[in-house]
Amino acid sequence: MSLLAYHDARFRRLNHEIYEAFYRELGVLIRRVSQGLTDQEIRMRARLITSVLDGVALQIHAGAANRTELVRRAGTLITTIATDTGQLPSPPAGKRP
């Protein structure tokens, strides 16, 4: 569906709706393991975790030879993103990624 979203507004809206629902639910879980974070930080962490999950899925689909290690390390990274006690690094002021 993500590929269709590039070419069709209906799929773009549906894709957006699905991801937004996923971010909200993931945010609930992040908030449970990392209390005291701002809504903005929760949302950023949900996007980062989703990026890792999506990337791992793409790599596995592309035939990654070391799937088990890839999934293990991704799990560790996701846990770190969700439970880190501080704000995750931001780009320097005035710079956009």
N, C-alpha and C positions, 0 to 999 in steps of 0.2 A: 504494500500500500504506500510506503514511503516514496517509492519511485513514481507511482501515479500522482502523488501529491505535488510533484514538480510540474506536472502538466495539466492538472485539472483542479479547479477551485473547490469542487465538491469534495474530492479526496483530501485536499489540503486542509479544509475545515474539519473533516472527520479525523484526520491524523492529529490535528491540533487538539481536538476534543479528547481523544484517547490519551494522548500524552499528558494533558492537563489533569485528567482524572488520575492517571498513574502518579504524577508528581504529588498531588494532594494526598493520596494514600501512603505513598512512600514518606512524605513529610510527617505523617502521623507516627510512623515507626521511628524515624530519625529523632523526633521530639522526645519519644519515650526513652531513648538511649543517650540523648544529649540534651538535657534540660537547660533552659536559660538562653538558648540561641534565638536570635531575631528571626522573624518570618522570612526576611530576605536571605539570611544565611541558610535557613532550612531549605528554601527553594533552590539556592545555588548547589547545595549538597545533593539534593534530589536530582538535579540536572547532571551533576558530575557522575553520580552513581549510575544514572541511566546511560550516560555516554560510555562508561566502562562496560556495562552489560551489553549495549548495542554493539560495541566494538568487538567484544569477545565472541558474540554470536556471529558477526561477519567473518572473523578470523577462523572460527570453527567451520563455518560453511565453505570458506575458501580452501579448506583442507590443511589447517595447521597440524604439523606433525606431533607437536607436544601438547595436545589438548588438556591432558590431566594437569600438567604443571601450569598451563595458561589459566585454567579455571581456578586452581588453588591460589595462585598469586592474585588473580582478580578478586577472589573472595577476601583475601587479606587486605587488599587496597580498598575495597568497598567498606569493610569493617572500619578501617582507619578513617575514611572520609566521614562515615556516619558518627563515629564516636570521638573524634579529635576534640579536645577540650577548648581549643582556641579558634579564632577566626582563621579560615584558610587564607593563604596568601592572596593578595590582590595585586594587579599590576601597579607600577608606580603612578603617582598622580599625573594626570595629563596624558597618559599613554593608554591606548586601547589595544586589546589583543587582536 
